[in-house]
Amino acid sequence: MTGSSASGLRNYAIVTAAYWGFTLTDGALRMLVLFTFFQLGYSPFTLAFLFLLYEAAGIGANFIGGWLAARYGITRMLTVGLVTQIAGFLLLSAVSPEWGSTLLVTWVLLAQGVCGVAKDLTKTASKSAIKITESQAGGEAEGRLFRWVAWFTGSKNAMKGVGFFLGGLLLQLVGFRYGLWLMAGALFLVMLGVVFSLPAMMGRAKASSSARELFAKSKGINLLAAARVALFGARDVWFVVGVPVFLYASGWTFTMVGAFLALWTIGYGLVQAAAPSLVARSPDGLSREVPAARGWSLGLAIVPVLIAAILALAPPDPTVVLVVGLAVFGIAFAVNSSVHSYLVLAYAGSEKAAEDVGFYYAANAAGRFIGILASGLLYQSGGILACLIGSAAMLFICWIFTLGLPTQADTKPVAA
C-alpha cells in the first residue's frame, strides 16, 4: 500500500469514527426529547412540531455547509458541526418543566434548530470526505466507492440505533439534563480527535462564486435530490411520531419502544452496509446501479400499501403486523438509501463534491421536514393507517423520479 493509499484509508477511518460519535448522541437526543415531552402531556402534533426547526434548519445548513466545506475544507466544517451540536445540547439542558408551555416549546424548538444545523453540517462534511478519501486511496478499484459509502452509511445508522437505546437508558438512569451534559462532554472529546488527526485543508477546492452556479447541478443530481425528498418523507411520515406513539398507546413501555426502534435502526444499518452485495455492479458504476434504484423504489412503495391493507382488516394484534411490516420496510428502505447515497457521489463532480453532496442532503432534510410535519397531522387525524397511506404516496413519487435517472455520468450542470 502506497503512502497516499494509506493516508486516504486513515482519513476515511477517522471521519467515520467521528461521525459515529456524533450519530450516537444525535439518536439519543431524539429519544430524550420525544419521551420527555410525551411524558409532559404534549400531543402527537406538538411532538412533531418540536422537530420541525431541526429539519428545516438542516435544509439551509446543507446548502451553505457544502459551499463552506469546499471553501474552507472538510475538517473545519466537521469541527464546526460538532461544536454546534455541543451548543445545542447545552441550550436544551437549560429547559425547565416549570416554564410556561409557550416558552418551553419555543426554547426547545430553537435549540433543536441549532442541533439540526449541527447534524447537517457534520453530515455534509463527513459524506463529502468519502469522495475525497476514496480519490486519495488511488487506483481504480471496482466498486470501492460503493463499498465505502455503504459501510459508512450502514455503520452510521447502526450507531444511530444504539443511540436510540442510549437515549432511553440515559433518561431512565440520569434524567434529561444530565444525559445532555454527558453527551456534550463525549462530543468535545470527539471534536479534539478531529482537530488533531485530520489535515486542516482536506477537501478544500474552488467554491461556487454565485448562487446561480451553486444551484446549477447535473440532471442526475437534480432527479436524485427530488427522489430523496420523497424517499425520506415516506419514512418519517410514520416512523418519527406515528410508530412510537402507536406502540406506546398499544401498551408498550418507553423502554420497549426505544429498544425496538434501536434494533430496527441497527438492522437497517447492517442491511445498508451489505447493499453492495445485494445490488448488481457494473464497471461504469451506473448502468446496473440505476435500474436497481428503480426496482427497489417500486418494491418499497408496495410495502406500506400491504401493511395498511392488513391493518384495515382489524387483526387480533395490530402491533405484530406493524412490527413485521416495519422490518420488511426497513430492509427495502435500507437498500434504497444506500444506492441513492452511492449514486450522488457517482454523479458528483470531484472538484465540488461537497457542494453537490450539500445540495443533495438539503433535499434529504426537506423530505424529513415534510415527513415529520405530515406524521403529526396524519396520525392526529387518521391514526397509523393515514400515515401508511401518506408513506405509500410519497414512495410512488420517489419511484417516478428514479425513472429519469441517467445511466451515464454527466457532471455538466443543467442550464440555470
PLY file of the C-alpha trace (Angstrom):
ply
format ascii 1.0
element vertex 416
property float x
property float y
property float z
element edge 415
property int vertex1
property int vertex2
end_header
0.00 0.00 0.00
1.44 3.38 -1.00
1.69 6.35 1.36
-1.18 8.08 -0.44
-3.40 5.00 -0.20
-2.66 4.58 3.49
-3.40 8.27 4.10
-6.73 8.03 2.28
-7.80 4.94 4.26
-6.65 6.53 7.54
-8.62 9.73 6.93
-11.70 7.74 5.91
-11.49 5.75 9.17
-11.11 8.93 11.28
-14.07 10.68 9.62
-16.20 7.55 10.02
-15.33 7.23 13.72
-16.08 10.92 14.33
-19.45 10.62 12.63
-20.21 7.51 14.68
-19.73 9.57 17.84
-21.94 12.35 16.53
-24.66 9.96 15.37
-24.71 8.10 18.68
-25.56 11.30 20.54
-27.96 12.51 17.83
-30.01 9.32 18.07
-30.06 9.58 21.86
-31.22 13.19 21.59
-34.32 12.20 19.59
-35.44 9.73 22.25
-34.67 12.13 25.11
-36.80 14.88 23.57
-39.62 12.62 22.32
-40.14 10.72 25.58
-39.56 13.66 27.93
-42.21 15.81 26.27
-44.63 12.95 25.72
-44.48 12.38 29.48
-45.28 16.06 29.97
-48.54 15.51 28.07
-47.83 17.08 24.67
-49.93 15.93 21.68
-48.54 13.98 18.67
-48.69 17.13 16.53
-46.78 19.16 19.13
-44.17 16.41 19.37
-43.75 16.56 15.60
-43.61 20.36 15.78
-40.64 20.15 18.20
-38.58 18.52 15.44
-39.65 20.81 12.59
-37.00 23.50 13.00
-34.44 20.73 13.49
-35.18 19.56 9.95
-35.87 22.98 8.42
-32.53 24.31 9.69
-30.86 21.34 8.04
-32.03 22.44 4.59
-30.07 25.68 4.78
-27.18 24.05 6.67
-26.63 21.57 3.84
-26.65 24.24 1.16
-24.23 26.53 2.96
-22.28 23.64 4.50
-21.34 22.20 1.13
-20.16 25.59 -0.07
-18.22 26.27 3.15
-16.61 22.81 3.07
-15.37 23.48 -0.46
-14.08 26.93 0.54
-12.57 26.21 3.96
-12.01 22.46 3.98
-13.95 19.47 5.27
-12.06 19.23 8.57
-13.04 22.72 9.61
-16.70 22.16 8.79
-16.74 18.84 10.63
-15.32 20.64 13.67
-17.91 23.43 13.40
-20.68 20.84 13.23
-19.50 19.10 16.40
-19.14 22.39 18.31
-22.63 23.47 17.19
-24.12 20.20 18.46
-22.48 20.73 21.85
-24.02 24.21 21.98
-27.44 22.76 21.15
-27.16 20.21 23.96
-26.26 22.90 26.48
-29.20 25.05 25.36
-31.60 22.12 25.75
-30.23 21.29 29.19
-31.42 24.69 30.45
-35.09 23.71 29.88
-37.30 23.53 32.98
-40.78 21.90 33.20
-41.79 24.87 35.37
-41.67 27.19 32.39
-44.91 28.09 30.67
-45.88 25.94 27.69
-45.21 28.67 25.10
-41.73 29.48 26.37
-40.82 25.83 26.80
-41.89 24.80 23.29
-40.23 27.87 21.74
-36.95 27.23 23.57
-36.87 23.55 22.63
-37.77 24.37 19.02
-34.88 26.84 18.75
-32.40 24.52 20.48
-33.48 21.72 18.17
-32.85 24.09 15.27
-29.25 24.52 16.45
-28.89 20.73 16.61
-30.39 20.47 13.12
-27.73 22.82 11.76
-25.09 20.76 13.54
-26.34 17.49 12.14
-26.34 18.55 8.53
-23.05 20.46 8.66
-21.50 17.30 10.07
-23.24 15.00 7.59
-22.30 17.07 4.54
-18.67 17.34 5.65
-18.42 13.64 6.51
-20.05 12.29 3.36
-18.09 14.67 1.15
-14.94 13.29 2.77
-15.72 9.84 1.36
-15.29 11.11 -2.21
-12.05 12.85 -1.25
-10.52 9.97 0.73
-11.52 7.40 -1.92
-9.70 9.51 -4.51
-6.67 9.74 -2.19
-6.59 5.94 -1.96
-5.65 5.90 -5.66
-6.17 3.25 -8.29
-9.39 2.24 -9.99
-10.64 -0.43 -7.59
-14.01 -1.50 -8.99
-16.85 -0.94 -6.54
-14.68 0.65 -3.85
-16.66 3.89 -3.73
-19.94 1.96 -3.37
-18.42 -0.22 -0.61
-17.05 2.76 1.29
-20.33 4.67 1.03
-22.35 1.61 2.05
-20.13 0.85 5.05
-20.12 4.48 6.17
-23.88 4.89 5.84
-24.76 1.49 7.27
-22.46 1.69 10.28
-23.65 5.24 10.95
-27.26 4.12 11.11
-26.37 1.16 13.30
-24.81 3.66 15.71
-27.96 5.76 15.49
-29.92 2.72 16.60
-27.62 2.29 19.58
-28.23 5.98 20.23
-31.99 5.40 20.45
-31.37 2.83 23.16
-28.82 5.12 24.84
-31.35 7.95 24.94
-33.94 5.82 26.72
-31.27 4.50 29.10
-29.93 7.97 29.93
-33.44 9.27 30.54
-34.09 6.43 32.96
-30.72 6.49 34.76
-29.68 10.15 34.96
-32.55 12.17 33.50
-32.87 14.67 30.68
-30.40 17.34 31.81
-27.53 15.14 32.99
-27.91 12.96 29.90
-27.37 16.01 27.69
-24.32 17.08 29.70
-22.73 13.65 29.40
-23.26 13.65 25.64
-21.83 17.17 25.31
-18.68 16.04 27.12
-18.28 13.00 24.87
-18.66 15.11 21.73
-15.99 17.52 22.98
-13.52 14.62 23.06
-14.56 13.61 19.53
-14.02 17.18 18.35
-10.49 17.22 19.77
-9.73 13.99 17.93
-10.85 15.54 14.62
-8.84 18.72 15.09
-5.60 16.89 15.88
-5.96 13.94 13.46
-7.22 15.23 10.09
-5.46 17.53 7.58
-6.81 21.05 8.16
-7.37 21.75 4.44
-8.74 18.35 3.42
-11.28 18.70 0.59
-10.67 22.39 0.02
-11.49 23.46 -3.56
-12.64 26.49 -5.52
-16.18 27.15 -4.30
-19.01 28.44 -6.47
-18.87 32.21 -6.83
-22.61 32.84 -7.23
-25.95 31.41 -6.15
-26.72 30.58 -9.78
-23.57 28.47 -10.03
-24.27 26.83 -6.67
-27.74 25.68 -7.71
-26.80 24.58 -11.25
-26.49 20.82 -10.86
-26.39 17.91 -13.31
-29.57 16.11 -14.32
-28.59 13.11 -12.20
-28.09 15.19 -9.05
-31.35 17.10 -9.56
-33.50 13.99 -10.10
-31.81 12.11 -7.28
-32.41 15.05 -4.94
-36.11 15.11 -5.87
-36.35 11.36 -5.27
-34.60 11.80 -1.93
-37.23 14.31 -0.76
-39.95 11.74 -1.36
-37.93 8.78 -0.01
-37.16 10.26 3.38
-40.52 11.95 3.68
-42.05 8.49 3.22
-40.02 7.08 6.08
-40.54 9.87 8.59
-44.26 10.27 7.87
-44.88 7.18 10.00
-41.60 6.41 11.75
-40.92 9.61 13.72
-44.22 10.11 15.55
-46.72 7.52 14.30
-44.87 4.29 15.18
-43.60 5.29 18.68
-46.94 6.78 19.76
-48.95 3.87 18.29
-46.83 1.28 20.08
-46.95 3.18 23.37
-50.72 3.61 23.07
-50.96 -0.15 22.47
-49.41 -0.90 25.85
-45.67 -0.85 25.17
-43.39 0.91 27.68
-40.96 3.68 26.73
-38.08 1.23 27.18
-39.73 -1.31 24.89
-40.38 1.30 22.21
-36.84 2.68 22.45
-35.32 -0.82 22.29
-37.43 -1.75 19.24
-36.52 1.44 17.38
-32.88 0.82 18.29
-32.93 -2.76 16.97
-34.76 -1.66 13.81
-32.23 1.09 13.10
-29.25 -1.18 13.81
-30.67 -3.84 11.47
-31.38 -1.13 8.89
-27.75 -0.01 9.13
-26.43 -3.55 8.71
-28.51 -4.01 5.55
-27.19 -0.69 4.22
-23.63 -1.86 4.79
-24.40 -5.08 2.90
-26.08 -3.29 -0.03
-23.12 -3.71 -2.44
-23.65 -7.49 -2.30
-27.38 -7.11 -2.97
-27.09 -4.82 -5.99
-25.64 -5.86 -9.34
-22.44 -3.95 -10.05
-21.23 -2.54 -13.35
-17.76 -1.41 -14.50
-19.06 2.09 -15.22
-20.81 2.34 -11.82
-24.22 3.36 -13.23
-25.63 1.08 -15.94
-26.75 -1.60 -13.44
-26.99 0.52 -10.31
-29.57 2.95 -11.72
-32.03 0.19 -12.77
-31.52 -1.31 -9.30
-32.56 2.02 -7.76
-35.74 1.98 -9.85
-36.64 -1.61 -8.95
-36.01 -1.23 -5.23
-38.02 2.03 -5.15
-41.07 0.35 -6.68
-40.78 -2.62 -4.34
-40.55 -0.35 -1.32
-43.67 1.59 -2.38
-45.74 -1.59 -2.23
-44.79 -2.41 1.39
-46.81 0.30 3.24
-49.79 -0.44 0.98
-49.75 -4.08 2.12
-49.31 -3.12 5.80
-52.23 -0.68 5.63
-54.42 -3.28 3.91
-53.74 -5.87 6.64
-54.32 -3.36 9.45
-57.62 -2.33 7.82
-58.82 -5.91 8.33
-58.58 -5.38 12.13
-56.15 -8.23 13.01
-56.14 -9.55 16.64
-52.78 -7.90 17.42
-52.04 -4.94 15.12
-48.68 -4.31 16.80
-47.38 -7.64 15.42
-48.44 -6.59 11.91
-46.74 -3.22 12.33
-43.51 -4.68 13.73
-43.21 -7.33 10.99
-44.19 -4.83 8.32
-41.67 -2.31 9.58
-38.95 -4.97 9.43
-39.71 -5.65 5.75
-39.93 -1.92 5.07
-36.56 -1.42 6.76
-34.78 -3.92 4.52
-36.08 -2.39 1.29
-35.60 1.16 2.56
-32.00 0.44 3.61
-31.05 -0.80 0.14
-32.76 2.21 -1.48
-31.00 4.66 0.81
-27.60 3.03 0.29
-27.94 3.00 -3.50
-29.03 6.66 -3.51
-26.12 7.65 -1.24
-23.74 5.95 -3.65
-25.32 7.46 -6.78
-25.00 11.03 -5.54
-21.23 10.57 -5.22
-21.09 8.75 -8.55
-22.82 11.72 -10.21
-20.93 14.37 -8.19
-18.03 16.23 -9.74
-14.79 15.64 -7.85
-13.87 19.34 -7.72
-17.09 20.40 -6.00
-18.21 17.15 -4.44
-19.01 18.92 -1.15
-21.39 21.33 -2.90
-23.13 18.53 -4.79
-23.48 16.49 -1.61
-24.74 19.54 0.28
-27.40 20.19 -2.36
-28.49 16.55 -2.23
-28.71 16.39 1.55
-30.60 19.68 1.64
-33.24 17.73 -0.29
-32.89 14.95 2.29
-33.61 17.45 5.08
-36.57 18.85 3.14
-38.01 15.35 2.87
-37.63 14.76 6.60
-39.27 18.12 7.30
-42.28 17.24 5.12
-42.47 13.76 6.60
-42.37 14.91 10.21
-45.00 17.60 9.66
-47.24 15.12 7.85
-46.61 12.49 10.52
-48.10 14.61 13.29
-51.01 15.83 11.18
-51.89 12.44 9.69
-51.59 10.50 12.94
-53.74 13.01 14.79
-56.41 12.91 12.05
-56.36 9.28 10.88
-54.01 7.27 13.04
-51.33 4.92 11.77
-53.36 3.98 8.67
-53.29 7.57 7.42
-49.52 7.68 7.98
-49.04 4.50 5.95
-51.12 5.79 3.05
-49.10 9.01 3.06
-45.87 6.97 3.02
-47.02 4.90 0.04
-47.95 8.02 -1.95
-44.51 9.57 -1.38
-42.73 6.35 -2.36
-44.55 6.13 -5.68
-43.43 9.71 -6.36
-39.85 8.67 -5.49
-40.06 5.79 -7.99
-41.30 8.12 -10.74
-38.27 10.39 -10.27
-35.85 7.44 -10.47
-37.22 6.57 -13.93
-35.44 9.62 -15.33
-32.01 8.98 -13.75
-29.23 8.87 -16.38
-27.20 5.68 -16.71
-24.09 7.55 -17.85
-22.04 10.00 -15.79
-22.68 13.64 -16.67
-21.28 16.21 -14.28
-22.14 19.15 -16.54
-24.76 21.34 -14.84
-28.12 21.87 -16.42
-28.90 25.36 -17.69
-29.52 27.64 -14.74
0 1
1 2
2 3
3 4
4 5
5 6
6 7
7 8
8 9
9 10
10 11
11 12
12 13
13 14
14 15
15 16
16 17
17 18
18 19
19 20
20 21
21 22
22 23
23 24
24 25
25 26
26 27
27 28
28 29
29 30
30 31
31 32
32 33
33 34
34 35
35 36
36 37
37 38
38 39
39 40
40 41
41 42
42 43
43 44
44 45
45 46
46 47
47 48
48 49
49 50
50 51
51 52
52 53
53 54
54 55
55 56
56 57
57 58
58 59
59 60
60 61
61 62
62 63
63 64
64 65
65 66
66 67
67 68
68 69
69 70
70 71
71 72
72 73
73 74
74 75
75 76
76 77
77 78
78 79
79 80
80 81
81 82
82 83
83 84
84 85
85 86
86 87
87 88
88 89
89 90
90 91
91 92
92 93
93 94
94 95
95 96
96 97
97 98
98 99
99 100
100 101
101 102
102 103
103 104
104 105
105 106
106 107
107 108
108 109
109 110
110 111
111 112
112 113
113 114
114 115
115 116
116 117
117 118
118 119
119 120
120 121
121 122
122 123
123 124
124 125
125 126
126 127
127 128
128 129
129 130
130 131
131 132
132 133
133 134
134 135
135 136
136 137
137 138
138 139
139 140
140 141
141 142
142 143
143 144
144 145
145 146
146 147
147 148
148 149
149 150
150 151
151 152
152 153
153 154
154 155
155 156
156 157
157 158
158 159
159 160
160 161
161 162
162 163
163 164
164 165
165 166
166 167
167 168
168 169
169 170
170 171
171 172
172 173
173 174
174 175
175 176
176 177
177 178
178 179
179 180
180 181
181 182
182 183
183 184
184 185
185 186
186 187
187 188
188 189
189 190
190 191
191 192
192 193
193 194
194 195
195 196
196 197
197 198
198 199
199 200
200 201
201 202
202 203
203 204
204 205
205 206
206 207
207 208
208 209
209 210
210 211
211 212
212 213
213 214
214 215
215 216
216 217
217 218
218 219
219 220
220 221
221 222
222 223
223 224
224 225
225 226
226 227
227 228
228 229
229 230
230 231
231 232
232 233
233 234
234 235
235 236
236 237
237 238
238 239
239 240
240 241
241 242
242 243
243 244
244 245
245 246
246 247
247 248
248 249
249 250
250 251
251 252
252 253
253 254
254 255
255 256
256 257
257 258
258 259
259 260
260 261
261 262
262 263
263 264
264 265
265 266
266 267
267 268
268 269
269 270
270 271
271 272
272 273
273 274
274 275
275 276
276 277
277 278
278 279
279 280
280 281
281 282
282 283
283 284
284 285
285 286
286 287
287 288
288 289
289 290
290 291
291 292
292 293
293 294
294 295
295 296
296 297
297 298
298 299
299 300
300 301
301 302
302 303
303 304
304 305
305 306
306 307
307 308
308 309
309 310
310 311
311 312
312 313
313 314
314 315
315 316
316 317
317 318
318 319
319 320
320 321
321 322
322 323
323 324
324 325
325 326
326 327
327 328
328 329
329 330
330 331
331 332
332 333
333 334
334 335
335 336
336 337
337 338
338 339
339 340
340 341
341 342
342 343
343 344
344 345
345 346
346 347
347 348
348 349
349 350
350 351
351 352
352 353
353 354
354 355
355 356
356 357
357 358
358 359
359 360
360 361
361 362
362 363
363 364
364 365
365 366
366 367
367 368
368 369
369 370
370 371
371 372
372 373
373 374
374 375
375 376
376 377
377 378
378 379
379 380
380 381
381 382
382 383
383 384
384 385
385 386
386 387
387 388
388 389
389 390
390 391
391 392
392 393
393 394
394 395
395 396
396 397
397 398
398 399
399 400
400 401
401 402
402 403
403 404
404 405
405 406
406 407
407 408
408 409
409 410
410 411
411 412
412 413
413 414
414 415
